[in-house]
């Protein structure tokens, strides 16, 4: 396994700090840095300055939507949109959205997605 300090990070963006804590707890032990942000602007700055394996982002936040953040993102990484909004499935047709997770989601589903994106990032670095 690659050293966690050398692996690209998984970013989680959500205005609810409790969801950030839950995300971090679910993904503990994945062998990669887990960075959580309640401020989409800080998440964007981090994503543009550090290696990223994937971004998992809430759809509805006070200052922007997950789609707004995605459209400002200049790095090409898997982008998972998370939301409790009914009808969010239509957003899965966006060409840059890798996956849509409806809240509440099963932790195992999130872990499987993240593990897939970490494996892809590891392969791309070899």
C-alpha positions, -999 to 999 in steps of 0.1 A, spaced: 0 0 0 12 35 -8 21 58 21 -9 80 31 12 111 29 20 104 -8 -15 94 -19 -39 120 -33 -66 131 -9 -103 125 -9 -122 158 -4 -156 161 11 -175 194 9 -206 200 29 -219 230 49 -229 207 77 -200 201 100 -216 170 114 -217 155 79 -180 162 75 -173 144 108 -194 114 97 -177 113 63 -143 114 80 -153 86 104 -167 64 76 -135 67 55 -110 64 84 -84 38 76 -87 40 38 -49 48 36 -53 83 21 -57 118 34 -94 127 40 -99 165 38 -133 180 48 -145 215 41 -175 235 51 -165 263 28 -166 256 -9 -140 283 -17 -115 267 6 -122 233 -10 -116 247 -44 -83 263 -33 -72 230 -18 -82 210 -49 -62 234 -72 -31 232 -50 -29 195 -40 -32 161 -56 -68 148 -53 -82 113 -60 -118 124 -58 -142 150 -45 -175 142 -28 -197 172 -25 -231 181 -11 -255 195 -36 -272 222 -16 -250 246 4 -257 282 14 -232 299 -8 -233 276 -39 -245 243 -52 -223 213 -58 -227 220 -95 -215 255 -91 -183 242 -74 -179 216 -101 -181 241 -128 -153 262 -112 -131 232 -107 -102 231 -132 -87 197 -122 -101 166 -138 -110 143 -109 -140 120 -101 -168 142 -86 -195 125 -65 -226 146 -58 -245 139 -25 -279 152 -17 -312 145 0 -331 164 -27 -357 145 -46 -350 145 -83 -313 148 -80 -309 117 -102 -313 139 -132 -280 155 -123 -262 123 -129 -265 132 -166 -240 161 -161 -209 150 -180 -184 157 -152 -204 140 -124 -190 105 -118 -217 94 -94 -247 107 -75 -253 95 -39 -288 101 -24 -289 108 13 -292 88 33 -267 65 17 -251 32 29 -216 38 42 -205 6 23 -215 23 -10 -194 54 -2 -164 32 8 -167 12 -24 -167 44 -45 -138 59 -27 -117 28 -29 -123 27 -66 -112 63 -71 -81 57 -49 -71 27 -69 -75 47 -101 -54 75 -87 -27 50 -76 -27 34 -111 -24 68 -128 6 77 -106 26 45 -115 
